[in-house]
Amino acid sequence: MIKKRYILNFPPQSGDKAFTYHLVKDYDIRINILKAEVYPGKRGSLLLELQGKTENIEKGVKYIKSHKITCESLDKRIRWKQEKCIDCGNCTAVCFAGALTMNKSNWELEFDKSKCVVCELCIPACPLNLFEIDFR
Amino acid sequence: MSTTKSYEEINQKLKAGKAVVLTAEEVAEMAKEMSPEEIVEKVDVVTTATFGAMCSSGAIINFGHADPPIRMEKIRLNGVPCYEGLAAVDSYIGATACDPDNPEYGGAHVIQDLLEGKDVVLEAWGKGTDCYPRKHIKTKININTINEFTLFNPRNAYQNYNVAVNTTSTIKHTYMGTLLPNLRNATYSTSGELSPLLNDPEFKTIGLGTRIFLGGTQGFVVWPGTQFHTTKPKNELGVPVTNAATIAVIGNLKEMSAEYIQAASYEKYGVSMFVGIGIPIPVLNADIAKRVSINNSQIETSVLDYGTVGTPKLGQVTYEELQSGTIKVKGKKIRTAPVASLKKARKIADELKKWLQNGEFEVTKPVQMFPANTSLNALQETEVDND
């Protein structure tokens, strides 16, 4: 069993299919919808946490991609220019998901991308503008 | 009668490489098992440091004269307005200055660009005079083309600072970071037991002329900082429990490093600048030893509601609690976050320690001590005649 987060981007013509239903029913994947933006006839974006057997998740992702939906793991859509980070901690103030935290011994910023829920609050909170998240 | 030491004695030991130099965190640890009398015997200098956003900062620049010359009466650097009310080619660029059309790039970014060796566009206008006939100039400058490039910060290194929270139901964007609604986070800024002015709360060693670490090079304390307030409430150890005294500092930007000067832009607030400051405190006697021994559990600060006009005080907490990750305010557990870098402050304290140990830096007896018993005026609004 693994648990992994993916960002799905739907083109205009794919918005009316019940993909999440098929992921559950056909691939035995437990789904948690963490964020959704759906604009019927235009586009849609989903942040999903998929939990299941590795092979089932691989098959499920393949199934989604076969319908012209982009499906990429979340960590590939988040950029943090770590080399420029001054470890001030401003981003940790807004990160209620606990993805951005201060290491209490060396006071370095730590970023556990697997906990990110794409609330995007860190983007304006960083005074050096070091975060980019590609959700849409 | 316990040991006392003079600045001269300490400097001789530093030069000979025989002085014992510790950071304020190290001496706080030592103090758990040693008395101030023992510490003054053992330790000669304690290094303190901070790396936080300090809005009241800026740089003096002399551009040099062009041919034909211009009396610069309106000046822009990369579009950022600079002060023009000095001699023909002197200016001061404030860290928070910006073009309202480009609010995320300000004076601090210009200073950082120059520091990093980048070209910056200088544009200036004058009315044209007999001695300065030119009316306009637009050219590129960089750190090598300008004459003086001096960091002069009127208010830095606040002695303690408040914790910011927000009791309202809407998000608040402040210089203390983004404050979530309904007390869902708390932000704090000071480096606690490592913070310079918390280790010398009564200014027994820090004064006019004190040699310090500033932005990666040697700088000086040149005046009490603006809003210098020495009569704010103190705890039983004599340490202020809210923002109190400050210092004005100066140093040569041409010798500084972009590692210790960092431009910053805060959402819906504006531009500021992180400044790295380290201050060595000579352990002259047991009283000073006691002051520098202070630890995070003994330093308290006030929790203020930044969401409500008048920023009412909601409680008082220690830096030990703040650094633990949660504080309790009005019975509610609140997650804390720093907004200044303790990692960088530690690096500065270590760097300054090395300079002192290598005999490259000495402690300075102030030319003059700072005033005691100061307080502040609020801005009183009075009726203005319209004639």
Interface residues (C-beta under 8 A of the other chain):
Chain A: I86 D87 C88 G89 N90 T92 A93 V94 F96 M102 K104 N106 W107 E108 L121 P124 A125 P127 L128 N129
Chain B: F51 G52 A53 E104 H173 G177 T178 L179 L180 R184 N185 T187 Q262 A264 S265 Y266 E267 S272 F274 Q323 S324 G325 R335 A337 P338 V339 A340 S341 L342 K343 K344 R346
